[in-house]
Amino acid sequence: MQKAEEAEEAEKTEEAGEAGEAGETAATGEAGETGGAPRAEGGREPVGAGAVRPRRRRGRTALLIATAAVLGVVAGTCTGYLVQADREPAALPPLSQPVLPRAEGPAPEPLTAAQDHRVKTEGDLRKLLLPKPRGAREAEWLKGDDGWLDLARYAGYFEKPGDAFDWLVREEYRRGAATAWEGDTSTVDIRLLQYRQVDTMGAADVTRSNQEYRRGKDGVRSWPIPGAGESMAYVLPRADAGHGRARNYGAEAFAWRGDLALEIFIDSDKPVSKAQIIDLAQRQLERL
């Protein structure tokens, strides 16, 4: 009986010891999982793989740079204002120009119609054309016509009327007048072409274009027209069969004066001389 009681007490003592060891082990494990590593001396966090670092704040650098830029602009503006405020004001140039002294004596007489080329060119251009020579007949294509050349009609003289129309518009073509007569062996065609010349020098540009075209043709002889500035007279070589001209020989002249361009064409059954085309051009230019 006594031995049985001693055995029961021994078993209870062993069970109590195992329970105590299990409690210590559980307490130690929970402390490792929840508390982490123990703190070092001085209360600092341990440095290691399991240490938790604080999260770094973002945007502070950009905010500092932006603030510094704004302060720099403000400081520069204030400095410039203070510098200008300390300077003496500079004198500005006067808005009005000095009054020029008036000439003394009577005013000059106005130009007469014979002296003022503008008066002539603003009138009827047909009156400036050379008259038909005695014995000559009015050209067939001019019969029943009033002698004026509007833009569409003048563009129709070109090989490509559509392109010519656009080109004349760009050159500011205004109006034109023409006359033509026929003899037994020749035909003469004279045209006066006027340009507005607001943005372009139409009369000069068209004349130079015609001269450039003739300059590149083989067998063409050319001479400047005396006393007529940028003007040229041309004698064409004998035309071959099927050339499209009414007669075999020809001569041309191109000149300009002010806002007027002059074109002269001679078609003849006989060779045209240099003196003939230059004389005709000079007589027409004198009327301008």
VEXKOLTI-180574 format. One record per residue (C-alpha): residue in one letter; x, y, z. Coordinates in steps of 0.2 Angstrom, whole numbers, padded with zeros to 4 digits, always signed. Each point is the difference from the previous one (the first is absolute). Layout:
VEXKOLTI-180574
AXYZ...
This chain:
VEXKOLTI-180574
M+0000+0000+0000Q+0014+0012+0004K+0009-0005-0015A-0014+0004-0011E-0002+0017+0007E+0018+0004-0003A-0001-0005-0018E-0015+0011-0003E+0010+0015+0008A+0015-0004-0011E-0011+0001-0016K-0008+0016+0005T+0017+0008+0003E+0006-0005-0017E-0015+0007-0009A+0002+0016+0009G+0018+0001-0005E-0005-0003-0019A-0014+0013+0001G+0013+0013+0007E+0012-0003-0014A-0013+0001-0013G-0006+0017+0006E+0018+0007+0000T+0002-0006-0018A-0016+0008-0005A+0004+0016+0008T+0017+0000-0008G-0007-0003-0018E-0013+0014+0002A+0012+0012+0005G+0011-0004-0015E-0014+0002-0012T-0009+0015+0007G+0014+0010+0008G+0014-0003-0013A+0018+0001+0005P+0004+0007+0017R+0005+0019+0000A+0019+0004+0001E+0007+0011+0013G-0006+0018+0000G-0017-0005-0007R+0005+0000-0018E-0008-0012-0013P+0012-0014-0005V+0008+0000-0017G-0004-0017-0009A-0011-0008-0013G-0015+0000+0012A+0001+0019+0004V-0014+0011-0006R+0006+0016-0007P-0011+0016+0000R-0009+0005-0017R+0009+0015-0009R-0011+0015-0004R-0002+0004-0019G-0001+0017-0008R+0010+0010+0012T+0014+0003-0012A-0011+0006-0014L-0009+0012+0012L+0016+0007+0005I+0006+0003-0018A-0016+0008-0005T+0000+0012+0016A+0018+0005-0004A-0004+0004-0018V-0015+0011+0005L+0010+0009+0013G+0014+0003-0013V-0013+0008-0012V-0007+0011+0013A+0017+0005+0006G+0006+0004-0018T-0015+0010-0003C+0002+0010+0016T+0018+0003-0004G-0003+0006-0018Y-0014+0012+0006L+0012+0007+0014V+0014+0003-0013Q-0012+0009-0012A-0007+0010+0013D+0017+0007+0005R+0004+0005-0018E-0003+0017-0007P-0014+0001-0013A+0006+0000-0018A-0006+0013-0012L-0011-0007-0014P+0002+0006-0018P-0013+0013-0005L-0015-0007-0010S-0002+0015-0012Q+0013+0003-0013P+0008+0017-0002V-0009+0012-0011L+0008+0003-0016P+0001+0017-0007R-0011+0004-0015A+0007+0005-0016E-0002+0018-0005G-0007+0007-0017P-0014-0006-0011A-0004-0019-0002P+0005-0008-0015E-0012-0001-0015P-0009-0017-0002L+0006-0011-0014T-0009+0001-0016A-0009-0015-0008A+0015-0001-0012Q+0012-0001+0015D-0009-0012+0011H+0000-0017-0006R-0013-0006+0012V-0013+0012-0007K+0003-0009-0017T+0000-0018+0006E-0016+0003+0011G-0010+0005-0016D-0005-0010-0015L+0015-0011-0005R-0007-0002-0017K+0005+0018-0004L+0018-0004+0004L+0002-0013-0013L+0008+0004-0017P-0013+0004-0014K-0002-0011-0014P+0012+0004-0015R-0007+0007-0015G-0005-0013-0012A-0001-0014+0013R-0015-0010+0004E-0007-0004+0017A+0004-0017+0005E-0014-0013-0002W+0001-0006+0018L-0002+0018+0006K-0015+0005-0011G-0016+0004+0010D+0010+0000+0017D+0002+0015+0011G+0018-0002+0002W+0000-0004+0019L+0009-0016+0007D-0008-0006+0016L+0009-0014+0010A-0010-0014-0008R+0003+0006-0017Y+0019+0003+0002A+0002-0017+0009G-0008-0008-0016Y+0015+0005-0010F+0011-0012+0009E+0003-0019-0004K-0007-0004+0017P-0014+0013+0004G-0004-0008+0017D+0018+0001+0007A+0002+0018-0008F-0015+0006+0008D+0006-0005+0018W+0017+0007-0004L-0007+0017-0006V-0011+0001+0016R+0016-0003+0011E+0008+0014-0010E-0015+0012+0003Y-0005+0002-0018R-0012+0015-0001R-0005+0003-0018G+0007+0001-0018A-0002+0008-0017A+0005-0007-0017T+0001+0005-0018A+0004-0009-0016W+0001+0003-0018E+0005-0010-0016G+0009+0004-0016D+0004-0009-0015T+0014-0010+0007S+0000+0003+0019T-0011+0001+0015V+0003+0011+0016D-0007-0003+0017I+0003+0013+0014R-0006-0003+0018L+0001+0012+0015L-0003-0010+0017Q-0003+0009+0016Y+0003-0007+0018R-0005+0005+0017Q+0017-0002+0008V-0006+0000+0018D+0010-0015+0006T+0010-0004-0016M+0009+0009-0014G-0012-0008-0013A+0006+0010-0016A+0018-0003+0003D-0002-0019+0005V-0010-0004-0015T+0012+0009-0012R+0015-0009+0008S-0009-0016-0002N-0003+0002-0018Q+0018+0006-0003E+0006-0016+0009Y-0010-0011-0011R+0006+0008-0016R+0018+0000+0006G+0001-0019+0001K-0006-0003-0018D+0012-0005-0014G+0004+0012-0014V-0009+0015+0008R+0010+0016-0001S-0003+0014+0013W+0004+0018+0003P-0005+0012+0014I-0012+0014-0005P+0010+0017+0002G-0007+0011+0014A-0013-0012+0006G+0009-0008+0015E-0004-0019+0002S-0006-0002-0017M+0005-0012-0014A-0004-0003-0018Y+0002-0017-0009V+0000-0006-0018L-0005-0018-0001P+0008-0013-0013R-0010-0006-0014A-0014-0012+0006D-0001-0018-0006A-0016-0007-0008G-0013-0004+0013H+0006+0012+0012G-0017+0008+0003R+0004+0018-0004A-0010+0008-0014R+0016+0006-0009N+0018-0007-0001Y+0010+0015+0008G-0003+0009+0016A+0006+0013+0012E-0005+0005+0018A+0003+0013+0013F-0003+0001+0018A+0002+0015+0012W-0008+0008+0015R-0002+0017+0007G-0008+0003+0017D-0015-0011+0002L-0002-0004-0019A+0008-0014-0010L+0002+0001-0019E+0000-0015-0012I+0002+0001-0019F-0001-0014-0012I+0004+0001-0019D-0004-0015-0011S+0007+0002-0018D+0002-0009-0016K+0017+0008-0002P+0014+0002+0013V-0002+0013+0013S+0014+0012+0003K+0007+0006+0017A-0003+0018-0005Q-0019-0004-0004I-0004-0008+0017I+0010+0013+0010D-0008+0015-0009L-0017-0007+0003A+0003-0003+0019Q+0008+0018+0002R-0015+0008-0008Q-0012-0009+0011L+0010+0004+0016E+0001+0018-0004R-0019+0001+0001L+0001-0006+0018
